[in-house]
């Protein structure tokens, strides 16, 4: 079997890893001209850690983590109003024990197997025929594959080719990330300043040599061009103007940030994740939004299940259907959690900001199950199937 995967961030390489273990040939096509370093910090919790452990990569992922020891909420003067540490709630609480830059976990996955990567290209046409899916690339080439999987993110091109313009479910917030100088001398920590309807924060990266700055603000769907970086930076400047704390210093570094990222907090809801021999994976199929904290876990678990079903099923459409049937209930639970967190995690009033600070101070003193019982049930709410009988190689 020959499988083409669009997208080389997390879900795509995770799928390629397992396909290689099952003796299935995988090619990855990525629109970016080269592997993208850095990026926002992503979390790994619950079943996601189990999936990484089955890959034999959990310790490598831990070694590449950002070493964030905890998080403090600060006021406009920089005074710490509430703090949580990473060792609370078993490492699966609001501050996860595994927090890693997107580019770093992508590198770990990419280096784990030897797959063909086509950088600086993308799929522009899919034509399913009796002998497979005929794929036309932007570069002009055409190849035939037994299956094509779109793991190309929230704004998936493969999804558009399959189902047209699918509207995203906007959750009322926008996020931005960029690398900045660690001008505070902060070590292994994260600071967040919340104001009504907007926030800004930092976490230390690169052995405390830099910050990953992150900001959010409330807004209705802006219908923006998600590739217009200049417009996005201008919008972030205007929305964060006058925010206080270190906002002015951090925003002043936007123009020098080569890794600036901006997008809506949105979800993807589809009646089906596949058509014929073409399927979707990760954010392209079922984005739960950054507010869920589960994007990376969904990507790793989804890649594991999809590869296993492709190895097990007699034909590709049957495998895609089995993958969706297994995974969809857990995905829906994660999406529900994402919507809940989006409402609760971003105060829209001064009173809400104060209550958030008080609530965080109380967290360590309240029963874990009372606080995070429903969240922990979701994080651990999927049993990984056993596909070991299909393995043809070891990592």
C-alpha distance (Angstrom), angle and dihedral (degrees) to the residues before:
residue distance angle dihedral
X1 . . .
X2 3.82 . .
X3 3.79 117.9 .
X4 3.79 127.7 -171.4
X5 3.80 116.0 -154.3
X6 3.79 120.7 -164.5
X7 3.80 110.2 -150.7
X8 3.81 131.6 40.9
X9 3.79 102.8 -156.5
X10 3.83 112.8 96.3
X11 3.81 112.2 -53.2
X12 3.81 93.9 48.1
X13 3.82 97.5 51.2
X14 3.83 90.1 42.3
X15 3.81 89.6 56.3
X16 3.82 91.1 44.5
X17 3.81 90.5 51.7
X18 3.79 92.9 57.9
X19 3.81 95.1 39.4
X20 3.80 88.0 56.8
X21 3.82 89.4 51.9
X22 3.81 89.5 54.0
X23 3.79 93.6 48.8
X24 3.81 94.3 -106.6
X25 3.79 118.1 139.9
X26 3.83 113.3 -124.0
X27 3.80 130.2 -169.7
X28 3.81 120.8 -172.3
X29 3.79 123.6 -154.5
X30 3.80 118.6 -163.8
X31 3.79 127.5 -174.1
X32 3.82 93.1 -148.1
X33 3.83 113.3 87.7
X34 3.82 92.8 -125.7
X35 3.81 141.1 -1.4
X36 3.79 108.8 -58.5
X37 3.80 114.7 -128.2
X38 3.79 126.5 -153.3
X39 3.77 117.1 6.0
X40 3.76 128.7 151.3
X41 3.79 122.4 -31.0
X42 3.79 113.1 -99.7
X43 3.80 129.2 -163.5
X44 3.77 134.0 -131.6
X45 3.80 118.3 -156.2
X46 3.79 142.1 158.4
X47 3.80 114.9 -20.0
X48 3.81 89.2 9.1
X49 3.80 89.4 67.7
X50 3.81 90.0 49.1
X51 3.82 89.8 53.1
X52 3.81 91.6 49.7
X53 3.81 89.6 48.8
X54 3.81 91.6 52.7
X55 3.78 87.4 53.9
X56 3.79 89.0 54.8
X57 3.81 88.5 -124.1
X58 3.80 102.9 103.8
X59 3.79 94.8 101.7
X60 3.81 92.6 45.9
X61 3.80 88.9 52.0
X62 3.80 91.0 48.5
X63 3.80 90.0 50.7
X64 3.82 90.5 55.0
X65 3.82 94.9 48.2
X66 3.79 123.3 123.7
X67 3.85 92.7 -116.5
X68 3.79 92.6 -130.8
X69 3.80 105.2 174.8
X70 3.78 96.4 -168.8
X71 3.77 148.8 -44.6
X72 3.79 133.9 -101.4
X73 3.78 129.1 -164.3
X74 3.80 110.1 -136.9
X75 3.79 132.4 -167.1
X76 3.79 126.5 -130.7
X77 3.83 90.1 -81.0
X78 3.80 93.5 51.6
X79 3.80 96.0 -106.8
X80 3.80 112.8 148.0
X81 3.80 109.6 -118.2
X82 3.82 100.8 174.7
X83 3.80 137.1 3.7
X84 3.80 138.4 -162.4
X85 3.80 125.6 -173.6
X86 3.78 129.2 -146.2
X87 3.80 94.3 -118.7
X88 3.79 92.8 63.2
X89 3.83 121.0 99.3
X90 3.80 93.6 16.3
X91 3.78 93.5 -67.3
X92 3.81 91.7 -68.2
X93 3.79 97.5 90.6
X94 3.81 128.4 100.1
X95 3.82 88.5 -59.3
X96 3.80 106.7 50.3
X97 3.79 121.9 -148.4
X98 3.82 88.5 -134.2
X99 3.79 110.4 56.2
X100 3.78 114.0 153.2
X101 3.79 135.9 165.5
X102 3.78 111.9 -99.7
X103 3.80 91.8 -123.0
X104 3.81 92.1 51.8
X105 3.79 96.0 53.7
X106 3.81 89.6 44.0
X107 3.82 88.2 54.7
X108 3.82 91.8 50.5
X109 3.80 90.5 51.3
X110 3.78 93.8 43.5
X111 3.79 93.7 51.5
X112 3.79 93.6 47.8
X113 3.81 95.0 75.3
X114 3.78 138.0 23.4
X115 3.81 106.8 -116.2
X116 3.79 133.0 154.4
X117 3.82 111.9 -100.5
X118 3.80 122.3 -165.9
X119 3.81 107.2 -163.9
X120 3.79 125.0 -169.7
X121 3.79 94.0 27.4
X122 3.79 140.2 91.7
X123 3.79 142.8 -171.6
X124 3.80 114.9 -92.6
X125 3.82 102.1 168.2
X126 3.80 136.0 27.0
X127 3.80 120.4 -166.8
X128 3.79 116.5 176.5
X129 3.79 113.6 -153.8
X130 3.80 135.0 165.4
X131 3.82 92.8 -85.4
X132 3.81 95.8 48.2
X133 3.79 142.0 -76.5
X134 3.80 113.1 -36.1
X135 3.81 106.7 -146.3
X136 3.78 124.3 -161.5
X137 3.80 116.1 -160.6
X138 3.78 127.9 -151.2
X139 3.80 87.9 -117.1
X140 3.80 88.3 63.9
X141 3.78 100.5 -105.7
X142 3.80 124.9 126.0
X143 3.80 127.2 -154.9
X144 3.80 136.6 169.7
X145 3.82 123.2 -126.0
X146 3.78 134.3 179.0
X147 3.82 90.4 -133.3
X148 3.80 137.7 8.3
X149 3.80 121.9 -154.7
X150 3.79 123.8 -166.5
X151 3.80 108.7 -146.5
X152 3.79 91.6 154.7
X153 3.76 102.1 124.4
X154 3.77 140.4 -115.6
X155 3.82 93.4 -29.8
X156 3.79 94.5 43.4
X157 3.78 116.8 -176.1
X158 3.80 91.9 -161.9
X159 3.82 89.8 54.1
X160 3.80 89.5 53.4
X161 3.80 91.1 50.8
X162 3.81 89.9 50.4
X163 3.79 103.3 40.2
X164 3.80 107.8 9.0
X165 3.80 123.2 -126.3
X166 3.81 103.8 -8.7
X167 3.83 111.1 -169.0
X168 3.79 116.2 -127.4
X169 3.80 120.4 -128.3
X170 3.81 101.6 -118.3
X171 3.82 115.2 -149.5
X172 3.79 96.7 -160.8
X173 3.81 101.6 -99.8
X174 3.79 140.7 89.2
X175 3.80 127.4 -151.3
X176 3.79 133.9 -155.8
X177 3.82 131.8 -173.3
X178 3.79 131.9 -174.0
X179 3.80 140.2 156.2
X180 3.81 115.9 -104.4
X181 3.81 138.9 170.1
X182 3.78 118.7 -81.5
X183 3.79 92.0 -124.3
X184 3.82 91.7 159.9
X185 3.81 96.7 60.5
X186 3.80 88.7 -125.1
X187 3.82 117.3 172.2
X188 3.82 125.8 -150.7
X189 3.78 94.1 -30.4
X190 3.78 144.5 107.0
X191 3.81 127.5 -136.5
X192 3.81 126.1 -165.8
X193 3.79 129.6 -171.5
X194 3.81 115.3 -163.3
X195 3.77 126.5 -165.9
X196 3.81 127.6 171.2
X197 3.79 107.2 -62.9
X198 3.80 97.1 -8.1
X199 3.79 142.5 57.3
X200 3.78 143.6 -179.6
X201 3.77 131.2 -162.2
X202 3.79 147.1 161.1
X203 3.77 138.0 -142.4
X204 3.79 124.0 -167.7
X205 3.81 117.6 -111.6
X206 3.80 138.4 170.0
X207 3.81 94.3 42.2
X208 3.82 90.6 -48.4
X209 3.79 92.3 -56.2
X210 3.80 93.6 117.4
X211 3.78 145.2 13.9
X212 3.74 129.9 -118.8
X213 3.80 97.7 -143.7
X214 3.80 118.0 -156.9
X215 3.77 132.4 -175.9
X216 3.77 138.1 178.1
X217 3.78 138.1 -173.2
X218 3.78 137.9 -179.1
X219 3.80 117.5 -107.2
X220 3.76 140.1 143.3
X221 3.79 117.6 -108.6
X222 3.82 104.8 -59.2
X223 3.83 95.4 -165.7
X224 3.79 87.7 -140.7
X225 3.79 130.9 168.9
X226 3.78 100.4 -101.4
X227 3.83 89.9 -154.0
X228 3.83 96.4 53.1
X229 3.81 97.6 100.0
X230 3.81 94.9 173.5
X231 3.80 93.2 55.7
X232 3.81 90.8 45.5
X233 3.81 93.6 52.8
X234 3.80 90.6 47.9
X235 3.80 90.2 51.2
X236 3.81 92.8 49.7
X237 3.83 90.7 50.3
X238 3.79 92.3 51.9
X239 3.81 95.3 44.6
X240 3.83 93.3 49.0
X241 3.80 96.1 43.0
X242 3.81 111.9 129.4
X243 3.80 93.4 6.5
X244 3.79 94.3 134.1
X245 3.80 132.2 -148.8
X246 3.87 107.7 70.0
X247 3.80 95.7 -29.6
X248 3.81 96.3 112.5
X249 3.83 92.8 51.0
X250 3.79 93.5 46.9
X251 3.80 94.7 45.1
X252 3.81 90.2 49.7
X253 3.81 87.9 67.2
X254 3.79 96.2 56.5
X255 3.81 94.7 99.2
X256 3.81 92.3 55.5
X257 3.80 94.3 47.2
X258 3.79 108.8 105.3
X259 3.81 91.5 -177.9
X260 3.82 98.2 52.8
X261 3.80 111.8 150.8
X262 3.79 128.1 -172.8
X263 3.78 132.4 172.7
X264 3.76 145.6 135.5
X265 3.79 124.7 -85.6
X266 3.78 95.3 -114.8
X267 3.77 143.1 146.0
X268 3.80 134.0 -138.2
X269 3.81 117.9 -134.2
X270 3.80 118.7 -178.0
X271 3.80 131.3 171.5
X272 3.82 87.8 -138.5
X273 3.80 134.7 14.4
X274 3.79 95.6 -150.3
X275 3.76 148.0 33.3
X276 3.78 120.4 -160.8
X277 3.80 109.5 -44.7
X278 3.81 94.7 -15.4
X279 3.79 121.3 89.1
X280 3.78 141.9 169.0
X281 3.80 131.9 -127.5
X282 3.80 137.5 -173.0
X283 3.80 119.7 -8.1
X284 3.80 90.6 -8.3
X285 3.80 89.5 64.8
X286 3.79 107.1 26.1
X287 3.80 114.1 1.2
X288 3.81 107.7 -176.2
X289 3.84 91.5 -168.6
X290 3.83 128.1 -112.8
X291 3.80 88.5 -84.9
X292 3.81 89.1 71.4
X293 3.80 92.2 61.2
X294 3.80 85.9 -146.2
X295 3.79 105.9 96.6
X296 3.80 94.9 107.0
X297 3.80 94.0 43.4
X298 3.81 90.4 49.8
X299 3.80 89.6 49.9
X300 3.82 94.6 50.9
X301 3.79 94.9 42.5
X302 3.80 92.3 43.5
X303 3.80 91.8 50.7
X304 3.80 90.6 49.4
X305 3.82 93.9 50.4
X306 3.80 96.1 42.6
X307 3.80 93.1 49.8
X308 3.79 91.2 47.4
X309 3.78 92.8 50.9
X310 3.81 91.8 47.4
X311 3.79 87.7 53.7
X312 3.80 92.5 46.6
X313 3.80 106.6 39.5
X314 3.81 124.7 83.8
X315 3.80 92.4 -130.5
X316 3.80 138.8 15.2
X317 3.85 99.6 -108.9
X318 3.82 89.7 51.3
X319 3.81 90.4 50.0
X320 3.80 92.3 49.7
X321 3.80 91.0 49.6
X322 3.82 92.5 48.8
X323 3.81 91.4 48.9
X324 3.79 91.4 52.7
X325 3.81 94.0 44.9
X326 3.79 91.3 53.0
X327 3.77 98.0 44.1
X328 3.81 107.2 33.6
X329 3.85 98.6 82.1
X330 3.81 91.3 53.9
X331 3.79 91.5 44.5
X332 3.82 90.9 53.4
X333 3.81 90.3 51.4
X334 3.81 90.3 51.7
X335 3.80 91.9 48.4
X336 3.80 90.7 51.2
X337 3.82 89.3 51.5
X338 3.79 89.5 49.7
X339 3.80 91.8 55.1
X340 3.81 91.3 47.7
X341 3.80 92.5 49.7
X342 3.79 92.3 47.4
X343 3.79 90.2 58.2
X344 3.81 96.4 42.2
X345 3.80 101.6 38.5
X346 3.78 101.1 57.2
X347 3.83 114.0 57.5
X348 3.79 115.4 -147.3
X349 3.82 97.4 -165.1
X350 3.80 139.5 43.3
X351 3.78 88.9 -111.3
X352 3.79 89.6 52.9
X353 3.80 90.7 52.6
X354 3.81 91.3 52.2
X355 3.79 92.7 46.3
X356 3.79 89.9 50.8
X357 3.81 90.3 54.8
X358 3.80 92.2 48.1
X359 3.79 91.3 46.3
X360 3.81 92.4 52.0
X361 3.81 91.2 50.5
X362 3.79 89.3 53.3
X363 3.81 96.9 47.0
X364 3.83 97.8 86.8
X365 3.81 90.7 52.2
X366 3.80 98.8 51.8
X367 3.83 128.4 78.6
X368 3.79 111.4 -84.7
X369 3.79 93.6 -136.0
X370 3.78 91.6 52.0
X371 3.79 91.4 52.5
X372 3.78 103.6 35.9
X373 3.78 105.6 13.1
X374 3.78 94.7 117.0
X375 3.81 92.5 41.6
X376 3.81 93.3 49.8
X377 3.80 89.3 48.5
X378 3.80 89.2 57.1
X379 3.82 95.1 43.3
X380 3.79 90.4 54.0
X381 3.80 97.3 29.0
X382 3.80 99.8 110.3
X383 3.82 128.9 69.7
X384 3.78 112.2 -147.3
X385 3.82 110.5 -126.2
X386 3.79 118.5 -125.0
X387 3.80 111.5 -112.4
X388 3.81 95.5 159.9
X389 3.83 93.4 119.0
X390 3.81 88.8 68.5
X391 3.81 95.8 54.8
X392 3.79 115.7 119.7
X393 3.82 99.0 172.9
X394 3.79 141.1 24.3
X395 3.80 126.4 -122.4
